[in-house]
Amino acid sequence: MDSVEKGAATSVSNPRGRPSRGRPPKLQRNSRGGQGRGVEKPPHLAALILARGGSKGIPLKNIKHLAGVPLIGWVLRAALDSGVFQSVWVSTDHDEIENVAKQFGAQVHRRSSEVSKDSSTSLDAIIEFLNYHNEVDIIGNIQATSPCLHPTDLQKVAEMIREEGYDSVFSVVRRHQFRWGEIQKGVREMTEPLNLNPAKRPRRQDWDGELYENGSFYFAKRHLIEMGYLQGGKMAYYEMRAEHSVDIDVDIDWPIAEQRVLRFGYFGKEKLKEIKLFVCNIDGCLTNGHIYVSGDQKEIISYDVKDAIGISLLKKSGIEVRLISERACSKQTLSSLKLDCKMEVNVPDKLAVLDEWRKEMGLCWKEVAYLGNEVSDEECLKKVGLSGVPADACAAAQKAVGYICKSNGGRGALREFAEHIFLLMEKVINSCQK
C-alpha cells in the first residue's frame, strides 16, 4: 500500500544552494487578494523537470530509450496525467531534449549556460526558472531519472501542499539496511554498529527500517526557494512504494532498470488489455526495406530469422499475426518465407484494413498491437493499444509510437517488440490476479 507520513513543522538553518541573483520584481497578481475582485485562484503549481544535455556517465541519458520510451517521457507522462499541475516544464540547454519534451506535451524553458555547468546545482536552475515565471507559486521538482513515478504519488503530495499547508514535501523510500561506522584506511580501529545491536539482530518483519531520500521529487513553495531552500518551513516526507523507487543514477545496469519499469512503471490512464491481434508492416519492419531484383525480374527480399521466431512465439501464445504493405509486393515471394500469416499488399489505406481485421475478430483497439515504420503507418500506430517502430523508422512514425526498438527493421525489431508484448501481457495477467 501507498503510505503518506507527515513530518512535524520545522525550520532549516542551513540552506542548500545559493539565493536568487537579481530576480525581476514580482508582478502584481489579482488572484492573491491584493488588487481586483472575484474568486481567488488556487496557487499555481508547476512541475519542473531539470534535464541538461551534459552527462558524464551516459550521453544524453535523459532521452535515452528505457523500455522503448525516452527516459524523461516516463515522468512527463505521470506529471501530465496527474492533473494537479497548472503547467509542466522541462528546463534544458539541449535541442534534442527540447524536442522530446514538446512531443510529450511539456513546455520548455531554455536554461542559460550559467546554470548548465557540471558544478551547477538543482536549486540554481530552479531559481533561474522562477526568475522568468512570476505566475508560479509552488514548484514540483521531479527527477527525470525516476521512471517508475505514478500520478497518484503526485496527486497526494499536491494535496499535502495545497490542503494541509506544508511548505515543502519530498519523497523517501523505506530501506531495511544495517549501517556500520566507516574506518579510515591504515587506522587500526574496530567498526561500530550505527543502527542495530549485533547481539539482537532483528528480523526484517520485526523492524520498521529507515527512511531514505530517493530523489524522485521535491515540492517547495516559492518563498522557500527564494530563501535558498528546497526543504524547509513546515516540512514533510512522502513515502513511496519500494518497487516504484527506481533511480537510474543508481541502477547502473540499464536492462535491469528496464525490467523494473516494465513491471512497475506507469503506462497511461487507460488500463492495458491482453493483445489478440498483431499487425506488422512488411517493408522496413519484417524486412530491412531493401529489394533485390534477379535477372529474370523476380523480387528478392531478406529477413532475420529472429523475427520469424518472434512471429512463431506470438502465434504460439494465441496472438493472431498478420502482415500488411502499401506496396504491391509479391505474395509468392512472401509465401516462400513460410510464415503462415494472412497478409494484404497494395493497401492504400492501412487504417481501413486494420479496422476491418479488428471488427472481423470482434476486438477493441486496446487488444491490437502494430509495428510500423512509415508515414503511412502513423494513424495505425496512434489508434492501437500497443504500438512500436524499429530504431530506423521515420520521424513521423517515431512521434506517434509508444515503443521504439533498439533494433532496425529486418534486423530483429519484430522479435524485440514481441518480447515487449510478452512482458506487458505478464503485467496484465498479474494485475487481473490481484
C-alpha positions in Angstrom: 0.0 0.0 0.0 1.0 3.6 -0.5 1.6 5.4 2.8 1.9 9.0 3.5 3.7 10.2 6.6 3.8 13.9 7.5 6.9 15.3 9.3 6.5 17.8 12.0 6.7 21.5 11.2 10.3 22.6 11.3 12.7 25.2 10.0 16.1 24.6 8.3 19.0 26.9 9.2 21.5 25.6 6.6 20.3 26.5 3.0 21.2 24.1 0.2 22.4 26.3 -2.6 22.7 30.0 -3.4 19.9 32.6 -3.2 18.4 34.2 -6.2 20.5 36.7 -8.1 18.9 39.8 -9.5 15.3 38.4 -10.0 13.0 40.9 -11.6 10.4 42.3 -9.3 7.2 40.2 -8.9 4.2 41.1 -10.9 1.1 42.1 -9.0 -1.4 39.2 -9.3 -5.1 39.9 -8.6 -5.7 36.3 -7.7 -3.7 36.7 -4.5 -6.2 39.0 -2.9 -4.2 42.2 -3.5 -6.0 44.2 -6.2 -9.0 43.3 -8.2 -12.2 41.4 -7.3 -13.5 38.0 -7.9 -12.9 34.4 -6.8 -9.4 33.8 -5.5 -7.5 31.4 -7.8 -5.6 28.4 -6.4 -1.8 28.7 -6.1 0.0 28.0 -9.4 1.7 24.6 -9.0 4.2 23.9 -11.8 6.1 20.7 -12.4 9.7 21.3 -13.4 12.0 18.6 -14.7 15.6 19.5 -15.0 17.3 17.9 -18.0 20.6 19.4 -19.2 22.4 17.9 -22.2 25.7 17.1 -20.4 26.1 13.7 -18.7 29.4 12.3 -17.6 28.0 8.7 -17.4 25.6 8.1 -20.3 25.5 10.7 -23.1 22.0 12.4 -23.3 20.8 10.0 -20.7 17.6 11.9 -20.2 16.3 11.0 -23.6 17.9 7.6 -24.0 15.2 5.0 -24.5 14.2 3.0 -21.5 11.8 0.2 -22.3 11.1 1.8 -25.6 10.3 5.3 -24.2 12.7 8.3 -23.7 13.7 8.3 -20.1 12.2 11.7 -19.4 9.0 10.6 -21.1 8.1 8.3 -18.1 8.0 11.2 -15.6 6.4 13.6 -18.1 3.5 11.1 -18.7 3.0 10.8 -14.9 3.1 14.5 -14.3 0.7 15.4 -17.1 -1.8 12.6 -16.3 -1.8 13.5 -12.6 -3.9 16.6 -13.4 -2.6 18.6 -10.4 -0.2 21.0 -12.3 -1.2 24.2 -13.9 1.9 23.8 -16.1 4.5 21.2 -16.8 8.0 22.4 -17.8 11.4 20.9 -18.8 14.4 23.1 -18.1 17.1 22.2 -20.6 20.0 23.5 -22.7 19.8 20.9 -25.5 17.7 20.9 -28.7 17.0 17.2 -28.8 15.8 17.2 -25.2 13.6 20.2 -26.0 12.0 18.3 -29.0 11.3 15.2 -26.9 9.8 17.3 -24.1 7.4 19.0 -26.6 6.4 15.7 -28.1 5.2 14.6 -24.7 3.2 17.8 -24.2 5.5 19.7 -21.9 6.6 23.4 -22.1 10.3 24.2 -22.4 12.4 26.7 -20.5 15.8 27.1 -22.2 18.2 27.5 -19.3 21.3 29.6 -19.5 24.8 28.3 -19.8 25.4 29.7 -16.3 23.2 27.1 -14.7 24.1 24.3 -17.1 27.6 23.5 -15.8 28.7 20.4 -14.0 29.1 22.5 -10.9 25.5 24.0 -11.1 23.0 22.9 -8.5 19.4 22.0 -9.0 18.5 25.0 -6.9 20.4 27.3 -9.3 18.3 26.0 -12.2 15.0 26.2 -10.3 15.7 29.8 -9.2 16.5 30.8 -12.7 13.2 29.3 -13.9 11.3 31.3 -11.2 13.0 34.5 -12.3 11.2 34.2 -15.6 7.9 32.9 -14.3 6.3 35.2 -11.8 3.0 33.3 -12.1 4.4 30.2 -10.4 3.8 29.8 -6.6 4.8 26.2 -6.0 7.5 24.1 -7.7 7.2 20.3 -8.0 10.8 19.5 -9.0 10.6 16.0 -10.5 13.7 14.0 -11.2 14.0 12.8 -14.9 15.7 9.6 -13.8 12.8 8.2 -11.7 10.8 6.4 -14.4 8.5 4.4 -12.0 6.8 7.5 -10.7 3.0 7.3 -10.7 0.4 10.1 -11.0 -1.2 9.0 -7.6 2.0 9.9 -5.8 2.0 13.4 -7.3 -1.7 13.8 -6.5 -1.2 13.0 -2.8 1.7 15.3 -2.5 -0.1 18.2 -4.2 -2.9 17.7 -1.6 -0.4 17.9 1.2 0.9 21.2 -0.1 -2.4 22.8 -1.1 -4.8 21.4 1.5 -2.6 20.6 4.5 -0.4 23.7 4.5 3.0 22.1 4.1 5.8 24.4 2.7 7.9 21.5 1.3 7.4 17.8 0.7 10.0 15.4 -0.6 10.0 11.7 -1.5 11.5 8.9 0.6 11.7 5.1 0.5 11.9 2.7 3.3 15.1 0.6 3.5 15.9 -2.4 5.7 19.7 -2.0 5.7 22.1 -2.2 8.7 24.7 0.5 8.8 28.2 0.4 10.3 30.8 3.0 11.1 33.5 3.6 8.5 37.1 3.0 9.4 39.8 5.1 7.7 42.4 3.1 5.8 45.5 2.4 7.8 43.8 3.1 11.1 43.5 0.1 13.4 40.1 0.6 15.0 37.0 -1.5 15.3 33.9 -0.6 13.4 30.8 0.2 15.4 27.2 -0.6 14.5 25.2 2.5 13.8 21.6 1.3 13.7 21.5 -2.1 15.3 22.6 -4.2 18.2 24.5 -7.2 16.7 23.6 -9.3 19.7 19.9 -8.9 18.9 19.7 -8.6 15.2 16.0 -8.0 14.3 14.2 -9.9 11.7 13.0 -7.8 8.8 9.4 -8.2 9.7 10.2 -7.1 13.3 12.0 -3.9 12.2 10.4 -0.8 10.6 13.6 0.0 8.8 14.7 3.6 8.0 13.6 6.3 5.6 16.0 7.5 2.8 15.5 10.2 0.3 15.1 8.6 -3.1 15.3 11.8 -5.2 12.1 11.3 -7.1 10.7 14.7 -6.3 11.0 17.8 -4.1 8.0 20.1 -3.8 8.5 23.6 -2.3 6.7 26.9 -2.1 8.2 29.9 -3.9 9.1 31.9 -0.9 11.1 29.0 0.5 13.1 28.5 -2.8 13.8 32.3 -2.9 15.4 32.0 0.5 17.7 29.3 -0.8 15.9 26.1 0.4 14.3 23.1 -1.3 13.4 21.6 2.1 12.3 23.7 5.0 9.5 25.6 6.7 6.6 23.3 7.6 8.2 20.2 6.1 7.0 16.6 5.5 8.1 13.5 3.6 6.1 11.3 1.3 6.9 7.6 1.4 6.9 5.9 -2.0 6.5 2.2 -2.5 9.8 0.4 -2.8 9.0 -1.0 -6.3 8.3 2.5 -7.6 11.6 3.8 -6.2 13.8 3.3 -9.3 16.7 5.7 -9.8 18.7 5.4 -13.0 21.6 7.3 -11.4 21.9 4.3 -9.0 20.6 1.5 -11.2 23.7 1.3 -13.4 22.5 -1.8 -15.2 20.1 -0.3 -17.8 18.5 -3.7 -18.7 17.6 -4.4 -15.1 16.1 -0.9 -14.8 14.1 -1.7 -17.9 12.7 -4.9 -16.4 11.6 -3.0 -13.3 9.9 -0.2 -15.3 8.1 -2.8 -17.5 6.7 -4.4 -14.4 6.1 -1.4 -12.1 6.0 1.6 -14.4 3.0 3.8 -15.3 1.8 3.2 -18.8 -1.0 5.7 -19.1 -4.6 6.4 -17.9 -6.2 3.5 -19.7 -5.5 0.0 -18.5 -3.6 -2.4 -20.7 -5.5 -5.2 -22.2 -4.4 -8.6 -23.5 -3.2 -8.4 -27.1 -5.2 -10.6 -29.5 -4.0 -9.3 -32.9 -0.5 -8.2 -34.0 -0.1 -6.5 -37.4 3.3 -5.8 -38.9 4.2 -3.6 -41.9 6.3 -5.7 -44.3 8.8 -3.3 -45.8 11.1 -1.8 -43.2 9.8 -3.8 -40.3 9.7 -7.5 -41.3 12.4 -6.7 -43.9 15.1 -4.1 -43.9 13.3 -2.3 -46.8 15.9 -3.4 -49.4 14.5 -5.0 -52.5 16.7 -7.1 -54.9 15.7 -8.0 -58.4 17.0 -11.1 -60.1 18.0 -11.3 -63.8 14.5 -12.7 -64.7 12.9 -9.7 -62.9 11.9 -11.7 -59.8 11.8 -9.8 -56.5 14.1 -11.0 -53.7 13.8 -9.8 -50.1 15.7 -10.8 -46.9 14.5 -11.1 -43.3 16.1 -12.0 -40.0 15.4 -15.5 -38.6 15.0 -13.9 -35.1 11.9 -12.1 -36.5 10.5 -15.3 -37.9 10.9 -16.9 -34.4 9.2 -13.8 -32.9 6.2 -14.4 -35.2 6.1 -18.1 -34.2 6.2 -17.2 -30.5 3.4 -14.7 -30.9 1.2 -17.3 -32.6 2.0 -20.0 -30.0 0.8 -17.6 -27.3 -2.5 -17.3 -29.1 -2.0 -13.9 -30.8 -3.1 -13.7 -34.4 -0.3 -12.3 -36.6 -1.0 -10.5 -39.9 1.2 -8.6 -42.4 0.4 -5.5 -44.4 2.1 -3.4 -47.1 1.2 -0.3 -49.2 3.4 -1.7 -51.9 2.3 -4.3 -54.4 4.9 -6.8 -53.3 4.9 -10.3 -54.5 2.7 -12.6 -52.4 4.5 -15.6 -53.9 7.8 -14.2 -52.6 6.3 -13.6 -49.2 4.7 -17.1 -49.0 8.1 -18.6 -49.7 9.1 -17.3 -46.2 6.7 -19.9 -44.8 5.5 -17.5 -42.0 1.9 -18.8 -42.4 0.3 -15.4 -41.8 -2.6 -13.7 -43.5 -1.4 -10.6 -45.5 -2.7 -7.8 -47.5 -0.5 -5.9 -50.1 -1.0 -2.9 -52.3 -3.0 -1.3 -49.5 -3.7 2.5 -50.0 -5.4 2.9 -46.6 -3.8 0.7 -43.9 -6.0 2.0 -41.1 -9.2 0.9 -43.0 -7.8 -2.6 -43.5 -6.6 -2.7 -39.8 -10.1 -1.6 -38.7 -11.7 -4.3 -40.8 -9.5 -7.0 -39.3 -10.2 -5.7 -35.8 -14.0 -5.8 -36.4 -13.8 -9.2 -38.0 -12.2 -10.6 -34.8 -14.5 -8.7 -32.5 -11.7 -6.8 -30.8 -11.4 -3.3 -29.3 -8.4 -1.2 -30.3 -6.7 -1.9 -27.0 -6.4 -5.5 -28.0 -4.4 -4.7 -31.2 -0.6 -4.2 -31.5 1.0 -2.7 -34.5 4.6 -2.4 -35.7 5.2 0.2 -38.4 7.9 2.5 -39.7 6.5 4.9 -42.3 4.2 7.9 -42.6 1.5 5.6 -43.9 1.6 3.7 -40.6 1.1 6.8 -38.4 -2.6 6.6 -37.9 -2.5 2.9 -37.2 0.2 3.5 -34.6 -1.9 6.2 -32.9 -5.0 4.0 -32.8 -3.9 0.7 -31.4 -3.3 -0.4 -27.8 0.4 -1.2 -28.3 2.5 0.5 -31.0 6.1 0.0 -31.9 8.6 1.1 -34.6 12.1 -0.1 -35.5 15.0 2.2 -34.5 15.4 3.4 -38.1 11.7 4.4 -38.5 10.8 7.8 -40.0 10.4 10.7 -37.6 6.6 10.9 -38.0 6.2 7.2 -37.0 8.5 7.7 -34.0 6.4 10.6 -32.7 3.2 8.5 -32.9 4.5 5.5 -31.1 4.7 4.0 -27.6 7.8 1.9 -28.1 10.9 2.5 -30.1 13.0 -0.7 -30.7 16.7 -0.7 -30.3 16.9 -2.9 -33.5 16.5 -1.7 -37.1 13.8 -3.1 -39.4 14.6 -6.5 -40.7 17.3 -6.8 -38.1 15.4 -8.1 -35.0 12.9 -5.3 -34.4 9.9 -7.6 -34.7 11.3 -10.1 -32.2 12.2 -7.3 -29.8 8.7 -5.8 -30.0 7.2 -9.3 -29.5 9.3 -9.6 -26.3 7.9 -6.3 -25.2 4.4 -7.5 -25.8 5.0 -10.6 -23.7 6.3 -8.6 -20.8 3.3 -6.3 -20.8 0.9 -9.2 -21.1 2.5 -10.6 -17.9 1.8 -7.3 -16.3 -1.9 -7.5 -17.4 -2.2 -11.1 -16.1 -0.6 -10.2 -12.7 -3.0 -7.2 -12.3 -6.0 -9.4 -13.1 -4.9 -11.9 -10.4 -4.7 -9.2 -7.7 
